[in-house]
Amino acid sequence: KGTIHLFRKSQRSLVGKLTHEFRLVAADRRSWKILLFGAINLICIGFLLMWCSSTNSIALTAYTYLTIFDLFSLITCLISYWVMMKKPSPVYSFGFERFEVLAVFASTVLAQLGALFILKESAERFLEQPEIHTGRLLVGTFVALFFNLFTMLSVRNKPFAYVSEAASTSWLQEHVADLSRSICGIIPGLSSIFLPRMNPFVLIDIAGALALCITYMLIEINNYFAVDTASAIAIALMTFGTMYPMSVYSGKVLLQTTPPHVIGQLDKLLREVSTLDGVLEVRNEHFWTLGFGTLAGSVHVRIRRDANEQMVLAHVTNRLYTLVSTLTVQIFKDDWIRPTLSSVPIANNILNISDHHIIPMPSLKAADNLNPVTSTPAKPGSPPPEFAFNTPGKNVSPVILLNTQTKPYGLGLNHGTAPYSSVLNQGLGIPGMGATQGFRTGFTNVPSRYGTNTRGQPRP
């Protein structure tokens, strides 16, 4: 028999959780190459930092930060493999794809912070320029260039490859693209290499190495130490300009915005959905980027009462699934109820003072413009009105009407107009007035038959 534990086991610590997830990733053979490159990267960074200290070159330090960024990119690649192994959980119902988006955003932001640090140090060096030793400057440049290019071309980094293609071009890419068009116009065979645009990471590695080579030559020839500071500023600006578009793109993904390039396609699909048989309205639609290349969305669809919910759901999902891989559709039928009125006589015991409004009759403008018989404006030469009621139109007491605002809809009330004998003359009691008064004017001497004068005698 098993042991009964009265208390729950203590939860695993954060270090224990990270160790467990790392073992899960390390069990895959595809991760071994990334771990090997990561170990070599750490050794290379250690040597480069020592050479930066011995040469006193801030330009080499700025170039070494690109090697540190390569280490971040390798960690992002490991996170991408871990995301593919993990399945959605109740806590993360959409999966773990946003972790690799967060890793790309953090890596690019840290690279930009390093560039800002280089700019700050360069501004201080302009005030007091130290002496630069070129003994290991060129060696460190070629070691960093070789390792960076070898890492970028050997390891397939899916998150950064997608971001570099989806994000907007940097200013360095645009200037190189203009130069490449001129070169390809002379040598068309190079168009497959330089066009449409180069890899931003390879481009910044080559440009940084070129700046360091120029620095080495100028220092060796003229002892012009200020060029080292200028090269550091150039490398920092190139780093910042390359990483900024990627940070903006990954940040928009984290903010759950809709990608601009799919807005037109989404509008077209929603118009097609709104024209499906049984669909009355499509509303509360929201689409966002879940991960790199993954679009999620939710939409509410109102359908007719006689429509088949499953059929409409299948058609809507079939239309939107071509673009939205993770889709949530809420189907609900039309719940609009038309209000009705009653033609049944209302009992006197349900008429209370609290259920009524007292509506005063509007006063008329002038007595000389009114007919004292009908209370309607008299026109000179007009024939007498068809119905002559004794309604002078002045000082009329207020009429108590039923308060329709306190009566809810949908109580089985019917439509239609009722005859005067059943509705209009129900003998509604008003305090201070007779119980047999007329419904329209509130006077007791109103005739009950058309075509009679005020005394009840037939008209000639």
Disulfide bonds with the S-S distance in Angstrom:
none
